[in-house]
Amino acid sequence: METKRTETKGTASAGTASAGTAAEGTATGGVTRTLGRSGIRVSALGFGCWAIGGEWQDATGQPLGWGKVDDEESVRAIHRALDLGVTFFDTADTYGAGHSERVLGRALGKRRDEVVVATKWGNVFDEETRTLTGRDDSPAHVRRALTASLRRLGTDHVDLYQLHISDADPARAAELRDACEELVGEGLIRAYGWSTDDPARAAVFAEGPHCTAVQHTLNVLQDAPRLLAFAEKAELAAVNRSPLAMGLLGGRRAGAAAGDIRSRPPAWLPGFGDGAGADPAWVERIDSLREVLTSDGRTLAQGSLAWIWARSPRTIPIPGFRSVAQAEQNAGAMAKGPLTAGQMAEIDRLLGR
C-alpha cells in the first residue's frame, strides 16, 4: 500500500537548492548546508543524539551509551538548539535501545516540520533490557525497523535514513539501497545514506538516485581525505560523527563513569585508556592545537567544529550533547564560522601532515 507523507512546511526541511551547492547564505545562527543531492537545506551544524539515549549495553555487558541522562534536560537542550538555529538532528534506532528516538520525538513535538530528522537501522535490540542483541541486514528488516522508528519519533516520515552496519556486504547493500528507493517512492523517507568509513561501500549506495549522504568519522585529529573526496565526487553530504573525538576536543580529560562506553572503550574507540581517562598522546596533540583552535574567541570545541567546516563545504558535524550548556556552546560555533586558510595550514604544520 502506498503511503504519502504530509508535505513539510518548515523552511529547514522543505527548502531546496541546486544539487551542486554545498554551503550558501546564512540561517539563524550561521551558514547553512545542502544535504547532498537532495537539495534539503540544513544548519551547518547538526546535533547527534547518541548521548541522550542514556545507558545501554551489548550482550556481554559492554556499555554502549554515554552514561546516565536526565530526559527533561535533554528535551530542554533540544529546544534550546532549535531556538539557536539548529535544524538537523541525527539519531539511530539502537541508541538507548529506542530511547533516543523517543526523547527526540517528544522534544520536537509540533516543531517537527521545522527540522530535518535522520535516523539509522541495521541493529537489533531489546528495548526492555536496553541490550543490543545482534544485527539484521535483510531487506525485510528495513521496513520493520523504519515502522518502529516512525512510531518512536512520532512522525510520518524520516528525512534521512541511514544504514548503521558499517561493514555490511556490498552485494547485500545493493538490495538495501533498492529497498530504500521503494521507501522514498512511498513517501516514508526523503533520502538515504550509509554510515561507513569505507568509500567503496558508500559508492554502492551512491548509485541510487535518492542517496544523499555518507556518515563517517571526521575531526581535527582523525582526517578522512578519501571519504571527503568521494563525497565531493558523488555530490553527497558528509555527515561527520565524532567531530569532538568523543569529548576530548571539548576538553574532557578525566575517566568516565560506569555505564559510559568511554569507561571501557572498545577497540574501535581511540583516545581513551581503559577506565583511565584520555590517552596522554592524544592530550598532547590537542594541547599543541589549542592556541589555533581557540583563536578569535572560540572555545576548544567551537574551534574543532570550525576546522571541519573549513575542511570541506560538504561537511555537517553532529556533536553529541546532554545539557543546555553543551547545546549552547556547540550552536555558538555557527556564528563564528570556519577557520581561515592560514589557520588550517598552521594546524597541518603542527600535526606534521
Beta strands, then each sheet from edge to edge (+ up, - down):
strand 1: 23-27
strand 2: 30-34
strand 3: 41-43
strand 4: 47-48
strand 5: 57-58
strand 6: 88-90
strand 7: 116-121
strand 8: 123-126
strand 9: 131-135
strand 10: 158-163
strand 11: 189-195
strand 12: 211-217
strand 13: 237-241
strand 14: 272-273
strand 15: 277-278
strand 16: 315-317
sheet 1: 1+ 2- 3+
sheet 2: 4+ 6+ 7+ 10+ 11+ 12+ 13+ 16+
sheet 3: 5+ 9+ 8-
sheet 4: 14+ 15-
end
